[in-house]
């Protein structure tokens, strides 16, 4: 009996004080600061590209055990870079990430792939998704949801991002079809990376020609699908689709 009591006591102490040894011992909410901080690190490391923070996604219904459901938190950063520079961008990001992340880029049959470990069982991946486009993903894997839930960024005060987005819409002669969405992440050196996103319908004129004056005639990326530029410290990324345009304006982190 004494051994049973001692074993129970040691187990209780371990559960209270030992660091988690598997992902399932950390709840989704406990992983949020790691995920958000990782997004800031990636934005800072991607200096030179045009970034856009994507709203977080929480996917529910995964299984922790046959008897317990969980959820996965995923955050992404979209990057625009001149075509042909996708691999160099990924390698530069890997070099600038914290050494503890053990980041590296491996060339596969499907192209270059960045992989890193942000700690606390949070994974980081990066890959090209189109010519001139790279996507970085931070993923918690399936976690217990705990008693709280992930809170996405709420409305924020108007800033330089909103002004740049309004300028782009005005140049296009378009109006927003969706409310503006603010997405944020803490920068590793202090401050906050901010992206304001909105959508508009198609326009009758060439979007590239309409936006060229804002880009000073020298966009970072110009393709039939993407137009990206920097103006007054704000990075603007416009995804051009047949039925709509998705506009993102971002103030990032110092690299």
N, C-alpha and C positions, 0 to 999 in steps of 0.2 A: 504493500500500500504506500509506504514512504517513497519508493522509487517512482510510483505513478504520480504522486503529488509533485515530486521534484521535476519529473519530465514535463508535466503540465505547466509548471512555473517557468521552466526554461523556454518552452514553446511560446508562452505568452510574452516573455521578455523579448524573444527574437522577433515576434510579429510586430512589437511596438518599436523596436530600436534598430533592427538590421535593415540594410538597404535592400530594396526589392531585387530579386534574382531572376525573375521572369516578367514579361510584359504584362501578364494578367494581374500582377500584384499592384499595378498603378492604374487608377481610374482615368477616365477620359479628361475630366477637369484637371487632375493633377498634371496631365501631359500638356495642357494648353500653354503655359508659359514657355515650355521648351519649343513647341511648335511655332508660336508667335515669334520667339527670339530667333529661331532658325530662319524664318522668312526675312527678318531684318538682316541677318548675316548674309543671306543670298543676294539681297538687293544691293548691299554694300559691295559684295564681291563681284557683282555684274556691272561695274562701272564701265561706261563706254557703250553699252547696249541701251535700248529704250525699254524700260520695264513697265509692267502693269500688274498690280496685285489683283488676284481673282478672289471673289467672295468665298469664305470657308464652306466646306461641305461636310455634313455629318450624316453618315450612312448607318442606319440602325438595322438590327435584325441578325447581325453575325452572332456566332455561338462561341462563348467562352468555354463552356462545358455543355454536355447534352442537356443540362438543366438550367443553364444561365445564359441569357442573351446579353449582347454587348453592342457597342457602336464604334465606328471608325471615324476619326477626324482627319480630313485631308485639306491642306492648303497648297496653293500653286502661285507661281509667278510666271507670267508670259514675258518673253524677251524678243525684241526685234533687233536684228543685226544684218549688215550687208550679206547677201547670198555668197556662200562659199566660206564664210567665217564662223560657221556654227561650231565646228570642232575646236578651233582656237579659242572661242568664247568659253566653252565648257572647260577646257584645260586651264584657262586663266582663272576661272571661278574656283576650280579645285585647288589651285596654287594659293589663292587668297583666303580660303576658308581656314578656321582654326585647326592647328595641327592635330588636336585630339579627335577631330572628326575622321581622320584617315581617309580623306577624300582622294579619289583618283578617277581617271577616265580610261575606259577600255573600249577599243574599237571592235565592234561585232559585225556580223554579216548584215545587220540592220542599221549600222552606223555607230557613231560614238555614243557611249553611255557613261554618265557621271553617277557615281555612287558614293555615299558618305553616311556616317553615323553621328547624328546630332546629340546622342546621349539619351538616357532614360528610355531606350528601346524605340526611339523615333528615327525613322529612316529618311534619307534624302536621295532623290534620283533626278537626273536631268537628261534630256534627249532632244534632238531636233524633231519637229513635227511637220515642218514644211520648209521650203527654201526661205532662208532669212528668219526663221522662227524657231525658238527653243523654249521648252517648257520645263520648269523646275517644280518638283513635287515633294512636299513634306507630309509624311504619313505616320499615324500612330499605330496602325494595326488595330485589331479588335480589342477593345477595353471595356471594363466595367463602367457603367455610367454613373454610379454613386448617387448621392442625393441631389446633386446640382446638375446643371446642364451648361453646355457651351453657349456663351453669349457673344453673338456676332457684333461687329462695330455698329454703333448707333449713329444717328445724324450728328454731324459736326459743323462747326462754324465755317462759313465760306472762306476760302483761301485762294492761293494762286492757282490751285488745280481747277477750281470752279471757274475762275476767270478764263483760263486757257481752254476749258471745255466749251464755255459759252462763245469764245472767239471762233473756235473751230465750227461750231454749229452755225454761227452767223455767216462765216465764209462759205459754208456749204449751202446756205439758204434753206436750212432744214430746222425742224423743231424736234425736241426730244419726245419720243413715244413712250419712254419709261421714266419713272422717277430716278433722280440721281442716287447712286449707291456709293457710300464711302467705305473703303476698306483700308485698314491701317496695320502697321507692325512696328515694334520698337526697334530702333537702330542700335547697333552694338556700341557706338560711341556716344549715345545720347540722342535725343530727338526722336521723331516718328516719321516713318515712310507713309505716305498717304496716296491713295488712288481714288479718284472720283470717276465713276463709270455711268454711261447712259447709252441709249440706243436711239436711232432715228430711222425714218424710212428712206428709201432710195431717192436720189436727186436726179434731175434731168441733165445737169451738166457733168463734166468730168470732175470727180472728187479730187483727183491728183492736181489738176489745174487750179481748182478752187483753193486748195490748201497750200499751194506752192508759195504764195507771198508770205504766209505765216512761217514757213520753213526757211525763208530767205533764199529760196531757189535751190537749197542743198539739203534735201531730206536724208535721214539716216538710211531709210529703206523706202523704195518705191517699186511696187509690183502691182499687178492687177488685183491682188487680194489684200495688200497691206500698204499703208502709208504711215510712216513714222518720222517724227522730227522732234527737235528740242527748241524751245523758245522761252527766253527769260527764266531759265532754271527749271522749267517744267518739261517733262517728257510726254509727248502726245502720241498715242498709238491708235490708229483707225483700222479696224477690220472691215473690209469691203465685201459684202455679200449681195447676191442678186436682189433680195427682198428687204434688206436692212443694213445699216452700218452700226457697229459697236465702237463707241469712242471711249478711250481711257486717258485721263490726264494724271500724271504722277510726279510728286516730289519725293526723291529717294533719299538714300543714306550716303554720307561721304564714304568713299572707298578707301 
